[in-house]
Amino acid sequence: ADEAVCERFRRCMQNYLQVNDTGEVSAAVPWEALKAVVRGELISIRAHREKRERMERERLVGEILRVDRRYAESPEEGLLRECRSLQTEFDLRTTGKAEAQMRKVQGACMSMGRRQGGCWRISCGRGRRLGRLGELGIGGGTRCGVQVK
C-alpha cells in the first residue's frame, strides 16, 4: 500500500476520534460516522489520482503531437525516437487503465454468472410456453426469431 495514503488515513481517523469520541453516545454512532468519513477520504484520494493521471495523459498527447509536427516538417531520427518513446509511455498508461477496467468487468460478470444462468433458463422456459425462444441478437443488429417445437 502507498505509505502516504496510509498515513493520511491514520491522521484522518485520529482527528475524527479526538473530536467526536466524547463518550456521550453509544460506540456505534461514532463508528458509523467514521466509516462515512473514511469513504469520503477514499473518494477524495481516488478523484485526485484520476485527475493526476488524466492530466499526465493529456500532457503526453500534447507532447506527442508537438514532436509529430516537428517530425513532419523535418524528419530526423532523434525526433522519431522521441515520438516512439512518448507513444510507448502513453500506451503503458492507457493499457494499465484498460486492464483495470477489464478486471472490474470480469469481476462483475463472474459474480452474476449463476444468476444470469437462472434468468436464461426462466427466459427459455417462457419462450417454450409461447412456442418460440424470442428474438436473438445477431452481429450487426440483425434479429432472428427462433421457433421451438
C-alpha positions in Angstrom: 0.0 0.0 0.0 1.0 3.6 -0.5 2.6 4.8 2.7 1.4 8.4 2.2 -2.2 7.2 1.8 -1.9 5.0 5.0 -0.6 8.0 6.9 -3.4 10.2 5.6 -5.9 7.7 6.9 -4.2 7.4 10.3 -4.4 11.2 10.7 -7.9 11.4 9.4 -9.1 8.7 11.9 -7.1 10.2 14.8 -8.6 13.7 14.1 -12.1 12.3 13.8 -11.9 10.3 17.1 -10.3 13.2 19.0 -13.2 15.5 18.1 -16.1 13.0 18.0 -15.4 10.2 20.6 -16.7 12.0 23.7 -18.4 9.0 25.3 -21.8 10.8 25.3 -23.3 8.4 22.8 -23.0 4.7 22.2 -19.9 3.5 20.4 -21.9 2.5 17.3 -22.7 6.2 16.4 -19.1 7.4 16.1 -18.2 4.1 14.3 -20.8 4.5 11.6 -19.9 8.2 11.1 -16.2 7.2 11.0 -17.0 4.8 8.2 -18.6 7.6 6.2 -15.6 9.9 6.8 -13.2 7.1 5.6 -15.4 6.6 2.5 -15.2 10.3 1.7 -11.5 10.2 2.2 -11.2 7.3 -0.3 -13.3 9.1 -2.8 -11.1 12.2 -2.4 -7.9 10.2 -2.9 -9.3 8.4 -5.9 -10.5 11.6 -7.6 -7.1 13.2 -7.0 -5.3 10.2 -8.5 -7.6 10.1 -11.5 -7.2 13.8 -12.1 -3.4 13.5 -11.9 -3.4 10.5 -14.4 -5.7 12.3 -16.8 -3.5 15.4 -16.7 -0.4 13.3 -17.4 -2.1 11.5 -20.3 -3.2 14.9 -21.7 0.4 16.2 -21.3 1.7 13.1 -23.2 -0.8 13.6 -26.0 0.3 17.2 -26.4 4.0 16.3 -26.4 3.4 13.5 -29.0 1.5 16.0 -31.2 4.3 18.6 -30.8 7.0 16.1 -31.7 5.0 14.6 -34.5 4.5 18.1 -36.1 8.2 18.8 -35.9 9.0 15.4 -37.4 6.6 16.1 -40.3 8.4 19.4 -41.0 11.9 17.8 -40.8 12.1 14.0 -40.5 15.0 13.3 -38.2 15.9 10.1 -36.4 16.1 11.8 -33.0 12.5 13.1 -33.3 11.3 9.7 -34.4 12.9 8.1 -31.3 11.4 10.8 -29.0 8.0 10.3 -30.5 8.2 6.5 -30.1 9.3 6.9 -26.5 6.4 9.2 -25.7 4.0 6.9 -27.5 5.3 3.9 -25.5 4.8 5.8 -22.2 1.3 6.8 -23.3 0.4 3.2 -24.3 1.6 1.9 -21.0 -0.5 4.3 -19.1 -3.6 3.7 -21.1 -3.0 -0.1 -21.1 -3.0 0.0 -17.3 -6.3 1.8 -17.2 -7.8 -0.7 -19.7 -6.6 -3.7 -17.7 -8.2 -2.2 -14.5 -11.5 -1.8 -16.3 -11.3 -5.3 -17.7 -10.7 -6.7 -14.2 -13.7 -4.7 -12.9 -16.0 -6.0 -15.7 -14.7 -9.6 -15.3 -15.4 -9.5 -11.6 -18.9 -8.2 -12.2 -19.6 -10.9 -14.8 -18.3 -13.7 -12.6 -20.4 -12.5 -9.7 -23.5 -12.5 -11.9 -22.8 -15.9 -13.6 -25.1 -18.0 -11.5 -27.9 -15.5 -11.6 -27.7 -15.0 -15.3 -27.9 -18.7 -15.9 -31.1 -18.8 -13.9 -32.5 -15.9 -15.8 -31.6 -17.6 -19.1 -33.4 -20.8 -18.0 -36.5 -18.9 -17.0 -36.5 -17.0 -20.3 -36.1 -20.2 -22.3 -39.0 -21.8 -20.3 -41.3 -18.9 -21.0 -40.3 -19.0 -24.7 -41.2 -22.7 -24.9 -44.6 -22.0 -23.4 -45.1 -19.3 -26.1 -43.8 -21.6 -28.8 -40.6 -19.7 -29.6 -37.5 -18.5 -27.8 -38.0 -15.0 -28.9 -35.6 -12.7 -30.7 -31.9 -13.4 -30.5 -29.4 -10.7 -31.4 -27.0 -11.5 -34.2 -24.0 -9.4 -35.0 -24.7 -6.1 -36.9 -28.0 -5.5 -35.2 -29.9 -8.3 -37.1 -32.7 -10.0 -35.2 -33.7 -13.7 -35.6 -36.8 -15.4 -34.2 -36.2 -18.9 -33.1 -39.1 -21.4 -33.1 -39.3 -24.3 -30.6 -41.5 -27.3 -31.1 
